[in-house]
Amino acid sequence: MSYSLRTLIVYAAARVLPAMAVMVLTFLCIHVLPPERYAIYSLTLLASGVASGFVGAASGQPMLRYSHQLNPTALRRAQIQLPLVVAMLTVPVVLAYLSATSGLSLSAFLAVALIPLFALVDTRRSLFVARGRANAVFAMDAWRSALMLLFGAALLSLWGAQTEAPLAAQLLALIACLVLVRDRADDGTGGAREVDRAYLFYGLGFAGWSAGIVALSLTERSMLANVTGLASSGRYAAQADVVNAVFSAGAGAIASMLMPIYLEQTTRPDAKVRRRLLRFGVLGCLGIVLLCLLIGALLRLFPDVRIAQALIADTPTALMLVAAAAMWAVAGFVQKPVELRGQSSWLFLGVVVALLVFLLIAPALAERFAAMGVAFAKLTAGSTYLLVIWLIARETR
């Protein structure tokens, strides 16, 4: 399969739109919700996000690799039954966690309801990508982004400073996205493969990797809330969410434009390709860092605006978060050879090592330096993951 320049631009735009929509919704939440309420919203959403990341990767990554081999019946099962079954297995765990931390509330049930919907949307999107349906991918992400902002603005206006509003907005946007965006194009009879053990186990490494990254964010914000209070955690979460959205948009767009390089490879990228991926990743992430600094400079022009006050009040922590996000973004490009080799379990191992490093150093740093200490621990964890995944990617046998 080859990609035209137009197709690459469509894929890049599809990666940018959701991240920018999340950033705008974050701005709305910062404007409406006090820091304590934003911290509760962030922790609830991340608890759901750990499960959503796990389920989405467990069902979406095998769809990318094997969808063209599945027979029609197996394809329907992989699209609907598999993500729903895996999602239902994670729901009790998330409910138990939320019950033990923030208590069961409408926000908790809305967050849990997001898990199967995210799984269905991610799996369908992976199928569109595997089939080369760039327009369907763009339509799905565009509808989801527009409706999330529309519902978010409406519900925040109606409910006021309630954490349920942005969660309900995302829920309604995902439901509408599943109803509105369908791809009925016929790809032929397909293959003869069933959803077998190899199909199921292929996505587990990616699932653990995806869930581990979100779990790191959940851990850092929970730790900060326990040490310094919800208000400090809410301000930290607001800064981190904006920085992560900018890097998600930028790195996603760069990765989409690098598809031709991936297509040149099979499973063993040579040293030249690895250097090209690293070079593009580092240069792209430097550009994103400059963009974050530009956003910070623009916010300083409006010191009386509540959003600006929330994002630039602790500049050292914000800069540390930008550096940490850059480390994780560069690692995303370094790990591409590992992904192409199908060694997803190594990605999970790298995240586990990074999480252990964070848990080892973060408590003491949080006690002494508060938010900046947690951000430094996150930077150290990102640097550790980058080092581990670089050593794994260098394997050439």
N, C-alpha and C positions, 0 to 999 in steps of 0.2 A: 504494500500500500504506500503510495506517495502522497505528499501534501503540497498543495499550491500555496502561494504566499497569502492569498485571501483566506484559505482555510486556517492557516496558522494564526492569522490575525483574529479570526473568529474564535478560535480556541483560547487565545490570549485574553480577548475581551470577556469570554465566559469565565475565566479564572479571576479576572479583576472585579467584575460586577458584584459577586456575593461578598467579597472582602470589603469593598467600599460601602456596600449596604450595611454591613455589620458595623463599620466605623461610624456611619451617620446615625444608626440606631444607638450606638454607644454615646454619641454626642447628645442625642435626645434624652437618654437615660441619665446622663450626668447633669443635664439641665434641670430635669424634673425630680430625680431621686436624691435625697441626702446621702452622704457617704455611707452611713450605716445600712440604709436600705439597698444601696448599690452593692455593698459587700455581700448581703444576703442573696441578692439576685445573681451575682457572679458565682458564688459558691454553689448555689442550687443548679445553675446552668452547667457548671463544670462537672458536678457529680453526674448529671445526665450525659455530659459530653464524653466522659470516660467510657460509659457503656455504648454510646452512639459511635464513637471512634472504633471501638472493638468490633461491633456488629457490622458497621459499614465496611471496614477493611476485610472482615472475615467472609462477607458475601460479595463485595465489590471487586476485590483483587482477583479471585478466581474467575469472575465474569470477564474481566479484561483479557485473561490469558486463554480461557477454554471455551468461551461462548460459541465460537465458530465450530467447535467439535460436538456440541450437545445436540441431541435429538429434540424435536419440538416439545415433547412432554417434559423432558429433563430441563429444558430451557425455562418453561413456565414454573417449574418447581424452584429452580435457582433464582428466579426473579421475585417470587412471592413467598413461597413456603419457607425456604431456607432463612431469609432475613427475619421473617416474623418469628420463627421458632427460636433462633438464636437471641433475638431481642427479648422474647418472653422469658428466656432463661436468666437474663441480666436484670430484669425489672425487680424481682424480689430483693436482690442485692442492693440496688440503688435505693429502694424504699427503706430498707433496713438502715442504710447509712444516713439517709435524710432524717429518719425517725430518731436516730441516736444523736444527731448533731443539731439540726434546726427545728425538728419536730415535723409531723405530718400536717400539711396545710394545702390550700389550693395551689400554691406555687409548686409544691413538691409533686402533686399529681399531674400538673401541667408539664413539668420537666420530665416525668416518667413517660407521659404520653408522647413526648418528642422522640423517644428512642426508636420505636418501630417505624415511625414516619421517616426519620433520617435514614434508617436502614433501607427502606424501600426506594427513597429518592436517590441515595448513593448507588444502589445496585442498578437502577434503571439508567442513571447517568453513565455508569461504567459500560453498560451494554451499548449505549449510543456511541461512546468513544471507541469501543472495540469494533463497531460496525462502520466507523468513519462518518457518522451523522453529525457533522459540525453544527448544522443549523438547529438540530434538535437539542444538542448540548447548550447552545447559546439561548434558545428559547426557554429551556428549563431554568437556567441560571438567571435569565433576565426576568422571567415571571416571578421567580422566587424572591429576587432582590426587590423588585418594585412592590410586590404585595407585602413583603415584610415591612418595608418603610411605610406604606400606606396604612396597614393595620396598626403598626406601632405608633404612628403619630395620632391616629384616631383613638386608640385605646388609652394611651397616655393622657390625651386630652380629656377623655371621659372619666377615667379612674383616678387620675392624679398620681400622687407619689405611691404607687402600689407596684410591687415586684411582679404581680401577675400579668400586668399589661404587656411588657415585651415578650414574656414567655407565651402568652396567648397569641400574640402577633406572629411569632415564628410558627406556632402550631397551625394557625389558619393558613399561613403562606405555604407550608408544606402540603397540606391537604389540597389546596387549590392547584398547586403545581402538579401533583399527581393526577388530578382530574383533567387539567388543561393540556398537558404536554404528553402526547403519545406518538410513537413512531410505528406506523403500520406498514412500513416498507417491507417487501418480501425479499429475503436474502436466499431463497431457495430452500431445499429440504434440510440443510444443515448436516451435522454428522450423526454418528450412532452412539455417542458417549452418554453415559448416565452420570448423575451426580454421585460419584464414587468417593472412596476414601482419599485418593490423591487430590481430588477436587476440594474436599473439605479441609484437608490438612494444609494445602498450599497457602491459604489465606491466614492461617493462625499466626505465623510469624509477623506478618504485616499488621494483624489485629493487635497483637501484644505491643508492637512498636507504636502504633497510633494511640492506643489506650494509655501507654506509659507516658507519652509526651503530655497528654491532657492531665494525667494523674500528677505529674510534676507541678503543673500550674495549680491544681487543686490543693496540693500539699503546701506549696509556698504561701498561698493566700489563707489557708486554714491556720497555718503556723503563725502567720503575722497577726491574724485576728485573735488568737489565743494569747499572744505575747503583748500586743500593744492595743488591742481593741478593734471593734468593727469599723470605726471611722477611719483609722489608719489603713486597714486592709482595703476598705472601699476606695480610698484615694489611690493606693497602689494598684488595685485592680483596674481602675479607670485608665491609668497611664499604660499599664501592660496591654490592655485590650486595644487601645488605639495603635500602639507600636506593633502589636502582632497583626492587626488588620492591614497596616501599611506593608509590612514584610510579606504577608500572605498574598497580597495583590501583586507586588513587584516580583517576588520569586516565582509565583505561579505563572505570570506572564512570560518571564524569561524561560522557564521550563517548557512552556508550550511552544515558544519559538525555536527551541533546541530539538524538537522532535525529529527533524531530518538526521541529526547526528545519532540519535538513538536507533533510527531505522537502518543505519549503515552497519549496525552491530548485530550479532546473534546472541551469544551468551558470554563471550570472553572479550570484552573491550581491551584493545591494546593500550600501551603506555601513552601513545600519542593522543588517543581519544580521551583518556583519563585526564591528561594535561589540558586538553581543550575544554572539557567540562569544568574543571577546577578554575581555569582562567575566566571563562564566562561567568561562573558562579561568583567568584571573588569580585570581579569588576561590577557585576550587576548589584551585588549586595553593598558595595561601596556607594553606588549611585542611590540605593534606597536609604542608606545612612544619611547621605547629603539631603535627601528629600525629608527625612525626619527632622533634621536640623533646621531645614527651611520652614517646616510646619511650626516648630518651636519658636523660631524667630517671628513668624507671623502672629502667633498667639500672644507674644509679648507686646504687640502693638495694641492689644485690647485687654489691658490688665484688669478692667472692671467687669469683664464678662465672666459669668460663673464657670463656663467650660474652660476658659483660659486659666482661671485661678486653680481649677482642679488639676490641670495637666502640667502646669509649670511651677506649682508651689514648691515642689521638691526636685529641683533640676538635677542634682547628682544622681538621684535614683532613676530619673528618666533617662539620663545618658547611659547608666549601667544597663537598663532594660534594652536600650537600642543596641548596645554592644552584645548583649546576650542573644537577642533576636538575630543579629548578624551571624553569630557563631552557628546557631541552629540552621539558618538559611544556607550558609556555605556547606554545612554538613549534608544538607539535602541534595546538593549537587555532587559532593564527594561520594555519596552512597549509591549513585546510579549504577556503577558497575556491579555492585553487590545485588541490586535489584535485578539487573539483567541476567545474572547468574542464577537467579531464583533462590538465593541464600537468605530468605527473609528472617530465618531464626537468628542470624547474626545481627540484624537490625534490632530485634528485641533484646538481645544480649547487651548491645551497646546502650540502649535506653535504661536497662536495669542497672548497669554500672554507673551511668550518670545519675540515676535516682539515688543510688546508695551513697555516692559522693555528696549529693545535696543533703541527704539526711544526716550525714556525718558532720558536716560543717555548718549547716544552716542554723540549728538551734542556738549555738553560742553566738553566731554573728547577729541573729535576730535580737537576742538579749542585749547585746552591746550597741549595735548600730541601727536597730529597728528596720525600717523598710529598705534602706540602702544596703544593710547587711544581707537581707534576703535576696536582693537583686544581685549582689556580688556572688552569693552562693549559686544563683541561677546561671550567672556567667561562667562560673567555674565548672558547673555541671555540663553546660553547653560545650565548653572547651574540651572537657573530658570525652564527651561523646564524639566530637570532631576528631580527636586523636585516635580513639578506638576504631572508628569507622574508616579512617584513613589507613590505618594499619591493615584492616581487613580487606579494603579495596585494592591494596597493593599486591595481593596474592595473585600470581600469574600461572600457577601450575594447571 
